[in-house]
Amino acid sequence: MKNGLRERRETCGLSQADLAAAVDVTRQTINAIERERYDPSLELAFALAAHFDCRIEDLFDPALNGDHPDSSTDDQRNCPGGGTERT
Amino acid sequence: MATTRPIQDGRKYRRLIYGLIAVGIVSLLAGTAIERSLAGLVVYALAVLGAFTTILLVRYRSSAVLQDEREHRLEQRASHITFQLFGYLGLFAFIGLFFLDATGQAPLGATAETLLYAYAVICLTWGAICIGLRYRV
């Protein structure tokens, strides 16, 4: 599934290992999601969305040929610990 | 940022489990190679028992998690593919064996009969579990 996880993670300055530890999966799982080789469970999708303080559909796009979800954050909003309010 | 979490805790246990299994297999092979099969078998049994005990202890006595959802799903897929592979191969193999037996070209031997029964038991068990799951899920 198309997703903007990598962009979100990099915007927040997190490594794959950091994000994996935060949502309690292996680094390989985060890598597989970013490479769109693994679709996370609903539980993990919720955990990722909660971590970035956004909605699931902001991270994942179920459309087969859709563009990546909007991850063009030009600041640190929605980053854990350093974000401002969502708009 | 990174904190110690159950999946990270589970890594050391996974290494221990894989290490024990590796020691067991090496011991079994080495025992056979130097004609100490019984000693090799004993070490293998102890190692596998240790690995199995570790799995149970981690599962029921620890907050650590041995695998995450992706690894769990990969195992499920591997099991599914393996079952399908042997399922279809067995189906055609036994049809062939029955055909050879029926035409008198190669009688069904005791080994083939035992394998056939084992195959039937596995298929029936699979069917029973499927029915059980339909009622539960």
Backbone of each chain as ProteinMPNN parsed JSONL, in Angstrom:
{"seq_chain_A": "MKNGLRERRETCGLSQADLAAAVDVTRQTINAIERERYDPSLELAFALAAHFDCRIEDLFDPALNGDHPDSSTDDQRNCPGGGTERT", "coords_chain_A": {"N_chain_A": [[0.834, -1.192, 0.0], [0.475, 2.204, -0.821], [2.301, 4.675, 0.879], [3.267, 7.324, 3.124], [5.209, 7.023, 4.989], [8.02, 6.972, 5.245], [8.785, 9.596, 4.552], [7.49, 11.065, 6.547], [8.755, 10.057, 8.812], [11.422, 10.777, 8.353], [11.17, 13.521, 8.272], [10.653, 14.009, 10.897], [13.036, 13.381, 11.969], [13.638, 10.81, 12.769], [15.078, 7.56, 13.151], [14.726, 4.366, 11.479], [14.928, 2.416, 13.405], [14.34, 3.843, 15.731], [11.644, 4.513, 15.319], [10.591, 1.963, 15.11], [11.035, 0.982, 17.687], [9.379, 2.674, 19.075], [6.786, 1.964, 18.287], [6.782, -0.642, 18.823], [7.673, -2.782, 17.089], [9.763, -4.683, 14.812], [12.757, -3.283, 13.299], [12.954, -4.112, 10.7], [10.331, -4.478, 9.97], [9.317, -1.876, 9.849], [10.894, -0.969, 7.742], [9.964, -2.665, 5.692], [7.332, -1.769, 5.449], [7.746, 0.857, 4.61], [8.899, 0.363, 2.148], [6.759, -0.556, 0.864], [6.18, -3.229, 0.853], [4.939, -4.602, 2.726], [1.832, -4.632, 4.28], [0.651, -3.035, 7.07], [-0.995, -4.229, 10.088], [-4.278, -3.261, 11.221], [-4.096, -2.429, 13.816], [-1.362, -1.758, 14.083], [-1.23, 0.254, 12.181], [-2.848, 2.173, 13.368], [-1.28, 2.674, 15.601], [0.993, 3.805, 14.449], [-0.123, 6.068, 13.275], [-1.001, 7.372, 15.567], [1.426, 7.864, 16.765], [2.54, 9.758, 15.089], [0.705, 11.638, 15.392], [-1.499, 11.938, 13.636], [-4.018, 11.19, 11.131], [-4.921, 7.872, 10.032], [-5.36, 7.781, 7.282], [-3.804, 9.858, 6.503], [-1.344, 8.823, 6.476], [-1.446, 6.421, 5.041], [-2.394, 5.308, 1.796], [-4.961, 3.839, 0.213], [-5.499, 3.716, -2.482], [-4.784, 2.222, -5.585], [-3.148, 3.318, -7.627], [-2.565, 5.698, -6.59], [-1.119, 8.827, -5.557], [1.478, 9.339, -3.142], [0.361, 9.735, 0.208], [-0.323, 12.962, 1.617], [2.572, 14.174, 2.742], [4.032, 16.312, 2.905], [5.16, 17.956, 4.91], [6.402, 20.942, 5.986], [7.515, 21.641, 8.273], [8.01, 20.855, 11.753], [5.59, 19.916, 12.565], [3.17, 17.667, 13.904], [5.051, 15.913, 14.722], [6.235, 13.678, 17.196], [6.419, 15.039, 20.382], [7.414, 17.492, 19.525], [5.68, 18.95, 18.066], [3.296, 21.264, 16.676], [-0.117, 22.325, 16.98], [-2.44, 20.391, 15.112], [-3.563, 21.256, 11.861]], "CA_chain_A": [[0.0, 0.0, 0.0], [1.221, 3.467, -0.866], [2.308, 5.372, 2.167], [4.269, 8.381, 3.26], [5.846, 6.808, 6.295], [9.431, 7.354, 5.233], [8.876, 11.061, 4.568], [7.098, 11.503, 7.897], [9.81, 9.665, 9.758], [12.611, 11.594, 8.119], [10.835, 14.892, 8.676], [10.742, 14.064, 12.367], [14.401, 13.051, 12.37], [13.69, 9.498, 13.433], [15.605, 6.432, 12.383], [13.774, 3.246, 11.432], [15.006, 1.733, 14.706], [13.609, 4.673, 16.698], [10.21, 4.362, 15.088], [10.25, 0.574, 15.433], [10.965, 0.854, 19.15], [8.237, 3.448, 19.575], [5.517, 1.27, 18.036], [6.987, -2.014, 19.266], [7.876, -3.789, 16.041], [11.177, -4.722, 14.442], [13.16, -2.299, 12.295], [12.671, -4.703, 9.389], [8.913, -4.26, 9.658], [9.202, -0.479, 9.398], [11.521, -0.932, 6.416], [9.068, -3.338, 4.743], [6.183, -0.883, 5.223], [8.206, 1.99, 3.801], [9.139, -0.112, 0.782], [5.446, -1.002, 0.379], [6.189, -4.679, 0.68], [4.134, -5.169, 3.813], [0.731, -3.793, 4.763], [0.536, -3.269, 8.512], [-2.32, -4.514, 10.634], [-5.009, -2.052, 11.624], [-3.543, -2.034, 15.12], [-0.082, -1.071, 13.872], [-1.516, 1.491, 11.456], [-3.316, 3.121, 14.376], [-0.137, 3.042, 16.448], [1.84, 4.717, 13.674], [-0.835, 7.343, 13.15], [-0.985, 8.011, 16.895], [2.787, 8.324, 17.022], [2.765, 10.992, 14.322], [-0.421, 12.529, 15.693], [-2.255, 12.217, 12.409], [-4.994, 10.142, 10.843], [-4.362, 6.76, 9.258], [-5.373, 8.115, 5.85], [-2.708, 10.793, 6.217], [-0.136, 8.014, 6.305], [-1.626, 5.339, 4.063], [-3.316, 5.573, 0.702], [-5.362, 2.545, -0.342], [-5.653, 3.767, -3.936], [-3.725, 1.427, -6.218], [-2.21, 4.151, -8.371], [-2.592, 7.026, -6.013], [0.138, 9.401, -5.104], [1.706, 9.182, -1.724], [-0.407, 10.663, 1.011], [0.362, 14.214, 1.868], [3.576, 14.131, 3.811], [4.922, 17.423, 2.596], [5.215, 18.87, 6.039], [7.609, 21.747, 5.879], [8.003, 21.945, 9.608], [8.028, 19.688, 12.625], [4.266, 19.637, 13.111], [2.777, 16.26, 13.978], [6.141, 15.063, 15.21], [6.074, 13.456, 18.624], [7.208, 15.841, 21.303], [7.878, 18.788, 19.057], [4.749, 19.454, 17.088], [2.283, 22.244, 17.018], [-1.441, 21.773, 16.78], [-2.754, 20.024, 13.736], [-4.466, 22.203, 11.2]], "C_chain_A": [[0.876, 1.252, 0.0], [1.18, 4.137, 0.504], [3.427, 6.418, 2.193], [5.033, 8.268, 4.556], [7.298, 7.29, 6.321], [9.591, 8.88, 5.341], [8.538, 11.608, 5.958], [8.223, 11.246, 8.894], [11.033, 10.56, 9.598], [12.372, 13.05, 8.508], [10.998, 15.063, 10.186], [12.136, 13.695, 12.869], [14.532, 11.735, 13.1], [14.368, 8.474, 12.531], [14.527, 5.343, 12.357], [13.749, 2.527, 12.778], [14.24, 2.506, 15.779], [12.104, 4.447, 16.572], [9.753, 2.943, 15.455], [10.108, 0.393, 16.94], [9.733, 1.56, 19.704], [6.918, 2.72, 19.376], [5.647, -0.239, 18.265], [6.926, -3.061, 18.145], [9.374, -3.816, 15.724], [11.476, -3.644, 13.4], [12.841, -2.81, 10.886], [11.217, -4.483, 8.983], [8.68, -2.837, 9.176], [9.763, -0.348, 7.984], [10.59, -1.542, 5.358], [7.844, -2.472, 4.438], [6.595, 0.27, 4.315], [8.443, 1.586, 2.347], [7.876, -0.669, 0.136], [5.43, -2.489, 0.053], [5.379, -5.374, 1.772], [3.07, -4.175, 4.229], [0.535, -4.064, 6.251], [-0.891, -3.628, 8.918], [-2.984, -3.191, 10.998], [-4.441, -1.514, 12.939], [-2.236, -1.249, 14.949], [-0.292, 0.25, 13.132], [-2.004, 2.573, 12.422], [-2.158, 3.602, 15.243], [0.774, 4.034, 15.729], [1.182, 6.097, 13.552], [-0.813, 8.091, 14.481], [0.4, 8.577, 17.183], [3.06, 9.65, 16.308], [1.621, 11.988, 14.507], [-1.153, 12.933, 14.421], [-3.268, 11.091, 12.209], [-4.319, 9.04, 10.01], [-4.294, 7.128, 7.774], [-4.362, 9.2, 5.485], [-1.408, 10.036, 5.953], [-0.26, 7.026, 5.155], [-2.682, 5.7, 3.034], [-3.703, 4.239, 0.066], [-5.499, 2.536, -1.847], [-4.473, 3.073, -4.606], [-2.681, 2.291, -6.9], [-2.141, 5.567, -7.823], [-1.205, 7.517, -5.672], [0.303, 9.123, -3.628], [0.832, 10.151, -0.953], [0.414, 11.903, 1.321], [1.322, 14.095, 3.037], [4.515, 15.307, 3.663], [4.915, 18.444, 3.719], [6.513, 19.644, 5.95], [8.089, 22.186, 7.255], [7.884, 20.676, 10.449], [6.636, 19.365, 13.185], [3.96, 18.155, 12.977], [3.933, 15.337, 14.345], [5.973, 14.886, 16.706], [6.986, 14.353, 19.439], [7.556, 17.22, 20.802], [6.9, 19.474, 18.131], [3.88, 20.574, 17.601], [0.934, 21.612, 16.756], [-1.668, 21.449, 15.313], [-3.698, 21.043, 13.149], [-5.541, 21.453, 10.451]], "O_chain_A": [[1.872, 1.341, 0.718], [0.153, 4.153, 1.182], [4.372, 6.388, 1.404], [5.45, 9.265, 5.147], [7.744, 7.923, 7.277], [10.412, 9.382, 6.109], [9.216, 12.498, 6.471], [8.581, 12.104, 9.7], [11.604, 11.037, 10.578], [13.27, 13.723, 9.013], [11.42, 16.112, 10.674], [12.38, 13.701, 14.075], [15.415, 11.557, 13.939], [14.243, 8.522, 11.307], [13.553, 5.392, 13.108], [12.696, 2.084, 13.239], [13.576, 1.912, 16.629], [11.397, 4.224, 17.555], [8.681, 2.748, 16.029], [9.18, -0.265, 17.412], [9.123, 1.107, 20.672], [6.018, 2.841, 20.207], [4.742, -1.008, 17.943], [6.23, -4.071, 18.245], [10.152, -3.058, 16.303], [10.578, -3.156, 12.713], [12.499, -2.031, 9.996], [10.909, -4.321, 7.802], [7.941, -2.609, 8.218], [9.168, 0.312, 7.132], [10.449, -0.999, 4.262], [7.37, -2.444, 3.302], [5.885, 0.616, 3.37], [8.215, 2.375, 1.43], [7.907, -1.185, -0.981], [4.766, -2.941, -0.88], [5.168, -6.586, 1.731], [3.367, -3.011, 4.499], [0.282, -5.202, 6.646], [-1.852, -3.367, 8.194], [-2.335, -2.147, 11.072], [-4.327, -0.304, 13.137], [-2.032, -0.215, 15.585], [0.38, 1.242, 13.415], [-1.622, 3.738, 12.31], [-2.065, 4.783, 15.577], [1.265, 4.988, 16.333], [1.828, 7.135, 13.701], [-0.628, 9.307, 14.51], [0.527, 9.648, 17.778], [3.718, 10.54, 16.846], [1.577, 13.037, 13.863], [-1.393, 14.114, 14.169], [-3.358, 10.166, 13.015], [-3.287, 9.261, 9.375], [-3.311, 6.834, 7.093], [-4.093, 9.436, 4.307], [-0.497, 10.541, 5.297], [0.684, 6.815, 4.393], [-3.709, 6.305, 3.344], [-2.866, 3.581, -0.551], [-5.606, 1.467, -2.446], [-3.317, 3.299, -4.249], [-1.482, 2.043, -6.777], [-1.716, 6.5, -8.504], [-0.259, 6.744, -5.521], [-0.642, 8.716, -2.952], [0.586, 11.267, -1.411], [1.645, 11.898, 1.292], [0.907, 13.934, 4.185], [5.622, 15.323, 4.2], [4.692, 19.635, 3.502], [7.592, 19.061, 5.851], [8.985, 23.023, 7.364], [7.686, 19.579, 9.928], [6.516, 18.629, 14.164], [4.431, 17.483, 12.059], [3.799, 14.115, 14.282], [5.612, 15.828, 17.41], [8.192, 14.409, 19.199], [7.967, 18.063, 21.6], [7.24, 20.464, 17.481], [3.752, 20.794, 18.805], [0.868, 20.454, 16.342], [-1.17, 22.123, 14.412], [-4.529, 21.621, 13.85], [-6.403, 22.07, 9.826]]}, "seq_chain_B": "MATTRPIQDGRKYRRLIYGLIAVGIVSLLAGTAIERSLAGLVVYALAVLGAFTTILLVRYRSSAVLQDEREHRLEQRASHITFQLFGYLGLFAFIGLFFLDATGQAPLGATAETLLYAYAVICLTWGAICIGLRYRV", "coords_chain_B": {"N_chain_B": [[15.448, 8.53, 22.105], [14.758, 5.883, 21.386], [13.364, 3.239, 23.195], [13.431, 0.611, 25.639], [11.598, -2.099, 24.704], [9.047, -4.674, 24.533], [9.432, -6.204, 22.064], [12.061, -5.693, 21.482], [13.221, -6.744, 23.733], [12.728, -9.365, 23.256], [14.616, -10.187, 21.429], [17.056, -11.156, 22.499], [16.224, -13.509, 23.6], [15.413, -14.841, 21.335], [17.859, -15.192, 20.054], [19.04, -16.93, 21.887], [17.32, -19.148, 21.681], [17.616, -19.881, 18.933], [20.349, -20.392, 19.032], [20.491, -22.587, 20.795], [19.086, -24.509, 19.296], [20.769, -24.699, 17.089], [23.102, -25.693, 18.312], [22.118, -28.167, 19.103], [21.549, -29.428, 16.61], [24.087, -29.472, 15.423], [25.414, -31.062, 17.283], [24.034, -33.461, 16.991], [24.679, -34.156, 14.341], [27.475, -34.247, 14.555], [27.791, -36.257, 16.444], [26.847, -38.439, 15.007], [28.76, -38.498, 13.013], [31.14, -39.131, 14.363], [30.565, -41.541, 15.352], [29.146, -41.599, 17.74], [26.389, -41.708, 18.294], [24.32, -41.852, 20.206], [25.147, -40.124, 22.26], [25.183, -37.726, 20.84], [22.492, -37.575, 20.215], [21.367, -37.286, 22.758], [22.373, -34.766, 23.563], [21.208, -33.245, 21.561], [18.484, -33.638, 22.169], [18.356, -32.445, 24.714], [19.046, -29.805, 24.064], [16.964, -29.052, 22.323], [14.831, -29.344, 24.046], [15.521, -27.379, 25.882], [15.281, -25.113, 24.25], [12.545, -25.213, 23.666], [11.491, -24.961, 26.24], [12.384, -22.389, 26.825], [10.888, -20.912, 24.972], [8.304, -21.329, 25.99], [8.583, -20.167, 28.549], [9.152, -17.5, 27.897], [6.8, -16.848, 26.61], [4.807, -17.161, 28.572], [5.794, -16.2, 30.989], [7.0, -13.787, 30.737], [7.263, -10.388, 29.583], [8.329, -10.03, 27.185], [8.362, -10.22, 23.58], [8.537, -12.595, 21.068], [8.302, -12.409, 18.299], [7.263, -10.037, 15.839], [4.285, -8.63, 14.254], [4.642, -8.792, 11.47], [6.591, -10.774, 11.124], [5.173, -12.873, 12.206], [3.113, -13.054, 10.351], [4.569, -13.745, 8.101], [5.42, -16.292, 8.818], [2.963, -17.574, 8.882], [2.265, -17.445, 6.186], [4.307, -18.971, 5.082], [3.714, -21.454, 6.21], [1.243, -21.915, 5.052], [1.886, -22.046, 2.308], [3.606, -24.247, 2.333], [1.859, -26.26, 3.217], [-0.004, -26.263, 1.133], [1.648, -26.978, -0.985], [2.553, -29.607, -0.3], [0.067, -30.701, -0.03], [-1.156, -30.65, -2.639], [0.824, -32.001, -4.1], [0.822, -34.455, -2.766], [-1.762, -35.298, -3.272], [-1.804, -35.775, -6.078], [0.27, -37.6, -6.203], [-0.686, -39.79, -4.72], [-2.946, -40.481, -6.18], [-1.686, -41.341, -8.469], [-0.244, -43.515, -7.423], [-2.333, -45.175, -6.599], [-3.448, -45.683, -9.056], [-1.401, -47.116, -10.321], [-1.398, -49.296, -8.638], [-3.967, -50.309, -9.02], [-3.894, -51.053, -11.658], [-2.144, -53.061, -11.536], [0.533, -52.705, -11.948], [2.322, -51.72, -10.045], [2.178, -52.706, -6.905], [0.565, -51.298, -4.013], [2.65, -50.575, -1.45], [3.572, -51.251, 2.048], [4.781, -48.996, 3.161], [3.883, -46.917, 1.507], [1.192, -47.099, 2.06], [1.15, -46.384, 4.774], [2.036, -43.739, 4.568], [-0.087, -42.735, 3.126], [-2.176, -42.952, 4.977], [-1.203, -41.186, 6.929], [-1.232, -38.823, 5.476], [-3.986, -38.616, 5.032], [-4.866, -38.27, 7.662], [-3.699, -35.803, 8.301], [-5.033, -34.14, 6.469], [-7.689, -34.45, 7.322], [-7.482, -33.453, 9.902], [-6.842, -30.817, 9.343], [-9.238, -30.045, 8.1], [-11.016, -30.326, 10.266], [-10.038, -28.393, 12.02], [-10.47, -26.123, 10.487], [-13.287, -26.076, 10.41], [-13.774, -25.723, 13.119], [-12.642, -23.189, 13.5], [-14.356, -21.661, 11.947], [-16.61, -21.548, 13.499], [-15.665, -20.138, 15.624], [-14.528, -17.715, 14.73]], "CA_chain_B": [[14.117, 8.215, 21.587], [14.486, 4.451, 21.47], [13.176, 2.729, 24.544], [13.399, -0.841, 25.691], [10.23, -2.556, 24.557], [8.965, -6.14, 24.483], [10.003, -6.834, 20.871], [13.517, -5.602, 21.605], [13.592, -7.717, 24.764], [12.612, -10.711, 22.706], [15.748, -10.532, 20.557], [18.061, -11.982, 23.182], [15.652, -14.849, 23.749], [15.451, -15.479, 20.016], [19.239, -15.651, 19.835], [19.23, -18.091, 22.749], [16.566, -20.269, 21.106], [18.295, -20.305, 17.707], [21.638, -20.956, 19.429], [20.258, -23.927, 21.336], [18.723, -25.415, 18.196], [21.985, -24.908, 16.288], [23.965, -26.595, 19.079], [21.504, -29.492, 19.033], [21.726, -30.021, 15.28], [25.522, -29.752, 15.246], [25.741, -32.217, 18.128], [23.464, -34.674, 16.373], [25.489, -34.499, 13.166], [28.818, -34.614, 15.0], [27.671, -37.572, 17.087], [26.732, -39.446, 13.945], [30.027, -38.539, 12.278], [32.2, -39.795, 15.149], [29.966, -42.793, 15.844], [28.615, -41.435, 19.11], [25.034, -41.261, 17.955], [23.495, -41.692, 21.4], [25.568, -38.886, 22.924], [24.693, -36.638, 19.996], [21.036, -37.513, 20.355], [21.056, -36.751, 24.09], [22.627, -33.318, 23.529], [20.164, -32.673, 20.7], [17.216, -33.636, 22.921], [18.461, -31.43, 25.773], [19.046, -28.474, 23.438], [15.613, -28.768, 21.83], [14.004, -29.168, 25.246], [15.866, -26.051, 26.4], [14.68, -24.108, 23.356], [11.092, -25.269, 23.857], [11.221, -24.39, 27.569], [12.586, -20.938, 26.713], [9.715, -20.357, 24.268], [7.171, -21.324, 26.927], [8.844, -19.194, 29.617], [9.004, -16.151, 27.348], [5.392, -16.611, 26.286], [3.907, -17.115, 29.728], [6.405, -15.627, 32.19], [7.773, -12.591, 30.399], [6.559, -9.424, 28.732], [9.034, -9.985, 25.893], [7.662, -10.799, 22.44], [9.552, -13.234, 20.228], [8.195, -11.978, 16.907], [6.231, -9.022, 15.646], [3.175, -9.067, 13.392], [5.109, -9.143, 10.121], [7.231, -12.084, 11.204], [4.093, -13.831, 12.429], [2.405, -13.235, 9.08], [5.467, -14.485, 7.208], [5.344, -17.704, 9.218], [1.666, -18.091, 8.439], [2.334, -17.631, 4.736], [5.197, -20.114, 4.819], [2.961, -22.658, 6.556], [0.189, -22.074, 4.049], [2.504, -22.493, 1.052], [4.095, -25.612, 2.558], [0.714, -27.162, 3.262], [-0.55, -26.368, -0.22], [2.609, -27.724, -1.81], [2.467, -31.032, 0.01], [-1.309, -31.117, -0.267], [-1.361, -30.94, -4.059], [1.753, -33.057, -4.508], [0.335, -35.717, -2.197], [-2.991, -35.687, -3.978], [-1.454, -36.371, -7.374], [1.13, -38.765, -5.966], [-1.489, -40.943, -4.292], [-3.774, -40.894, -7.319], [-0.778, -42.112, -9.318], [0.057, -44.787, -6.775], [-3.549, -46.007, -6.68], [-3.597, -46.093, -10.453], [-0.42, -48.183, -10.56], [-1.834, -50.47, -7.866], [-5.182, -50.848, -9.632], [-3.558, -51.677, -12.942], [-1.25, -54.176, -11.263], [1.921, -52.425, -12.342], [3.136, -51.568, -8.822], [1.273, -52.792, -5.753], [0.742, -50.307, -2.956], [3.401, -51.19, -0.359], [3.235, -50.851, 3.421], [5.246, -47.616, 3.376], [2.962, -46.019, 0.808], [-0.074, -47.117, 2.801], [1.349, -45.584, 5.993], [2.072, -42.335, 4.143], [-1.451, -42.374, 2.741], [-2.94, -42.735, 6.21], [-0.703, -39.951, 7.546], [-1.749, -37.731, 4.638], [-5.423, -38.488, 5.3], [-5.031, -37.726, 9.014], [-3.364, -34.375, 8.249], [-6.119, -33.44, 5.765], [-8.88, -34.451, 8.184], [-7.207, -32.518, 11.004], [-6.973, -29.472, 8.765], [-10.668, -29.784, 7.914], [-11.639, -30.152, 11.575], [-9.618, -27.092, 12.557], [-11.175, -25.11, 9.693], [-14.676, -26.014, 10.888], [-13.719, -25.122, 14.454], [-12.371, -21.752, 13.372], [-15.546, -21.001, 11.406], [-17.529, -21.295, 14.607], [-15.057, -19.198, 16.575], [-14.192, -16.397, 14.157]], "C_chain_B": [[13.793, 6.734, 21.784], [14.378, 4.012, 22.926], [13.162, 1.213, 24.498], [11.951, -1.303, 25.697], [10.22, -4.065, 24.401], [9.628, -6.77, 23.268], [11.516, -6.782, 20.908], [14.011, -6.597, 22.665], [13.624, -9.132, 24.196], [13.805, -11.137, 21.878], [16.744, -11.466, 21.231], [17.532, -13.407, 23.367], [15.654, -15.587, 22.411], [16.841, -16.01, 19.725], [19.51, -16.914, 20.644], [18.555, -19.325, 22.149], [17.258, -20.792, 19.842], [19.642, -20.95, 18.035], [21.491, -22.376, 19.95], [19.943, -24.927, 20.227], [19.949, -25.724, 17.335], [22.93, -25.879, 16.989], [23.433, -28.028, 18.99], [21.754, -30.168, 17.703], [23.19, -30.383, 15.04], [25.925, -30.979, 16.059], [25.242, -33.518, 17.517], [24.312, -35.122, 15.182], [26.886, -34.961, 13.571], [28.805, -35.993, 15.648], [27.593, -38.691, 16.073], [28.066, -39.622, 13.234], [31.103, -39.289, 13.047], [31.684, -41.07, 15.834], [29.641, -42.738, 17.329], [27.177, -40.919, 18.987], [24.194, -40.985, 19.195], [23.836, -40.389, 22.132], [25.055, -37.663, 22.152], [23.198, -36.452, 20.149], [20.631, -36.917, 21.699], [21.252, -35.238, 24.117], [21.559, -32.62, 22.699], [18.843, -32.554, 21.467], [17.231, -32.552, 24.002], [18.374, -30.015, 25.196], [17.644, -28.099, 22.966], [14.654, -28.545, 23.003], [14.252, -27.785, 25.86], [15.232, -24.942, 25.567], [13.173, -24.042, 23.572], [10.697, -24.65, 25.199], [11.361, -22.87, 27.539], [11.386, -20.277, 26.04], [8.527, -20.254, 25.227], [7.358, -20.27, 28.02], [8.647, -17.762, 29.114], [7.532, -15.839, 27.12], [4.538, -16.379, 27.519], [4.495, -16.429, 30.967], [7.162, -14.338, 31.913], [6.929, -11.66, 29.541], [7.201, -9.354, 27.347], [8.2, -10.686, 24.814], [8.712, -11.356, 21.486], [9.477, -12.788, 18.767], [7.1, -10.924, 16.792], [5.24, -9.5, 14.597], [3.627, -9.472, 11.989], [5.76, -10.527, 10.118], [6.186, -13.181, 11.404], [3.36, -14.121, 11.12], [3.262, -14.002, 8.08], [5.439, -15.975, 7.522], [4.042, -18.334, 8.758], [1.679, -18.354, 6.935], [3.184, -18.836, 4.377], [4.468, -21.426, 5.109], [1.906, -22.955, 5.495], [0.768, -22.627, 2.743], [2.987, -23.935, 1.186], [2.943, -26.609, 2.521], [0.114, -27.358, 1.874], [0.338, -27.214, -1.111], [2.472, -29.226, -1.58], [1.05, -31.567, -0.224], [-1.527, -31.521, -1.714], [-0.439, -32.049, -4.545], [1.264, -34.414, -4.03], [-0.885, -36.228, -2.933], [-2.655, -36.403, -5.286], [-0.597, -37.629, -7.193], [0.29, -39.982, -5.596], [-2.449, -41.405, -5.378], [-2.927, -41.772, -8.251], [-0.487, -43.484, -8.736], [-1.141, -45.732, -6.834], [-3.75, -46.537, -8.089], [-2.646, -47.251, -10.763], [-0.824, -49.464, -9.84], [-3.026, -51.144, -8.557], [-4.875, -51.554, -10.947], [-2.541, -52.804, -12.777], [0.197, -53.929, -11.635], [2.849, -52.287, -11.128], [2.197, -51.59, -7.621], [1.621, -51.766, -4.671], [1.441, -50.971, -1.768], [2.983, -50.666, 1.005], [3.629, -49.4, 3.689], [4.294, -46.617, 2.741], [1.631, -45.956, 1.534], [0.017, -46.271, 4.065], [1.343, -44.095, 5.66], [0.679, -41.844, 3.778], [-2.311, -42.09, 3.973], [-2.511, -41.428, 6.89], [-1.244, -38.729, 6.802], [-3.225, -37.493, 4.932], [-5.663, -37.869, 6.67], [-4.759, -36.224, 9.012], [-4.502, -33.588, 7.589], [-7.367, -33.358, 6.636], [-8.697, -33.485, 9.355], [-7.367, -31.078, 10.533], [-8.456, -29.101, 8.613], [-11.36, -29.529, 9.242], [-11.292, -28.793, 12.175], [-10.32, -25.964, 11.811], [-12.609, -24.939, 10.19], [-14.719, -25.349, 12.259], [-13.532, -23.61, 14.392], [-13.588, -20.995, 12.839], [-16.542, -20.684, 12.512], [-16.978, -20.234, 15.556], [-14.905, -17.801, 16.009], [-15.382, -15.845, 13.374]], "O_chain_B": [[12.722, 6.372, 22.273], [15.201, 4.376, 23.766], [12.915, 0.609, 23.454], [11.175, -0.943, 26.582], [11.263, -4.674, 24.163], [10.324, -7.775, 23.409], [12.188, -7.696, 20.431], [15.069, -7.208, 22.518], [14.43, -9.971, 24.599], [13.995, -12.33, 21.643], [17.216, -12.433, 20.633], [18.286, -14.379, 23.3], [15.867, -16.798, 22.358], [17.002, -17.121, 19.219], [20.133, -17.854, 20.151], [19.14, -20.408, 22.113], [17.461, -21.997, 19.695], [20.037, -21.93, 17.403], [22.267, -23.262, 19.594], [20.46, -26.044, 20.215], [20.147, -26.861, 16.906], [23.494, -26.774, 16.358], [24.199, -28.977, 18.822], [22.128, -31.34, 17.657], [23.498, -31.457, 14.524], [26.68, -31.829, 15.586], [25.934, -34.536, 17.526], [24.622, -36.303, 15.033], [27.421, -35.924, 13.02], [29.707, -36.8, 15.423], [28.192, -39.752, 16.248], [28.46, -40.737, 12.894], [31.899, -40.01, 12.447], [32.298, -41.59, 16.765], [29.838, -43.704, 18.067], [26.819, -39.86, 19.5], [23.446, -40.008, 19.24], [22.95, -39.651, 22.563], [24.561, -36.701, 22.74], [22.697, -35.33, 20.207], [19.678, -36.142, 21.781], [20.403, -34.509, 24.63], [21.064, -31.555, 23.067], [18.174, -31.522, 21.424], [16.249, -31.832, 24.185], [17.717, -29.141, 25.762], [17.187, -26.975, 23.178], [13.785, -27.674, 22.956], [13.319, -27.111, 26.298], [14.714, -23.962, 26.103], [12.594, -22.959, 23.652], [9.712, -23.919, 25.294], [10.565, -22.151, 28.144], [10.923, -19.221, 26.472], [7.835, -19.237, 25.274], [6.414, -19.565, 28.377], [8.059, -16.924, 29.798], [7.066, -14.732, 27.391], [3.658, -15.518, 27.526], [3.757, -16.111, 31.9], [7.893, -13.852, 32.777], [6.0, -12.093, 28.86], [6.678, -8.698, 26.446], [7.44, -11.612, 25.097], [9.669, -10.664, 21.137], [10.493, -12.79, 18.072], [6.135, -10.926, 17.556], [5.332, -10.626, 14.108], [3.062, -10.387, 11.39], [5.513, -11.342, 9.228], [6.298, -14.273, 10.846], [3.029, -15.267, 10.816], [2.75, -14.81, 7.305], [5.433, -16.814, 6.621], [4.015, -19.478, 8.302], [1.161, -19.371, 6.473], [2.838, -19.621, 3.494], [4.586, -22.39, 4.353], [1.709, -24.103, 5.099], [0.217, -23.554, 2.15], [2.806, -24.746, 0.278], [3.031, -27.659, 1.885], [-0.231, -28.474, 1.487], [-0.136, -28.048, -1.883], [2.301, -30.007, -2.516], [0.863, -32.733, -0.571], [-2.027, -32.612, -1.989], [-0.854, -32.928, -5.301], [1.282, -35.395, -4.774], [-1.027, -37.425, -3.185], [-3.158, -37.492, -5.561], [-0.731, -38.596, -7.943], [0.527, -41.079, -6.1], [-2.735, -42.597, -5.484], [-3.386, -42.799, -8.75], [-0.481, -44.487, -9.449], [-0.992, -46.928, -7.084], [-4.163, -47.679, -8.291], [-3.037, -48.238, -11.387], [-0.625, -50.568, -10.348], [-3.091, -52.369, -8.666], [-5.525, -52.538, -11.299], [-2.127, -53.426, -13.756], [1.003, -54.859, -11.635], [4.012, -52.685, -11.178], [1.503, -50.609, -7.35], [2.782, -51.421, -4.45], [0.859, -51.855, -1.14], [2.155, -49.761, 1.113], [2.903, -48.665, 4.358], [3.941, -45.604, 3.344], [1.011, -44.895, 1.62], [-0.91, -45.532, 4.396], [0.734, -43.291, 6.366], [0.304, -40.708, 4.071], [-3.071, -41.122, 4.008], [-3.35, -40.663, 7.366], [-1.655, -37.741, 7.41], [-3.674, -36.355, 5.065], [-6.557, -37.039, 6.83], [-5.489, -35.457, 9.639], [-4.893, -32.522, 8.066], [-8.028, -32.32, 6.685], [-9.632, -32.789, 9.75], [-7.944, -30.238, 11.224], [-8.87, -27.992, 8.953], [-12.193, -28.629, 9.349], [-12.144, -28.127, 12.763], [-10.721, -24.969, 12.415], [-13.089, -23.82, 10.369], [-15.586, -24.519, 12.531], [-14.171, -22.856, 15.125], [-13.832, -19.848, 13.213], [-17.235, -19.668, 12.461], [-17.738, -19.52, 16.211], [-15.122, -16.813, 16.711], [-15.3, -14.75, 12.818]]}, "name": "protein", "num_of_chains": 2, "seq": "MKNGLRERRETCGLSQADLAAAVDVTRQTINAIERERYDPSLELAFALAAHFDCRIEDLFDPALNGDHPDSSTDDQRNCPGGGTERTMATTRPIQDGRKYRRLIYGLIAVGIVSLLAGTAIERSLAGLVVYALAVLGAFTTILLVRYRSSAVLQDEREHRLEQRASHITFQLFGYLGLFAFIGLFFLDATGQAPLGATAETLLYAYAVICLTWGAICIGLRYRV"}
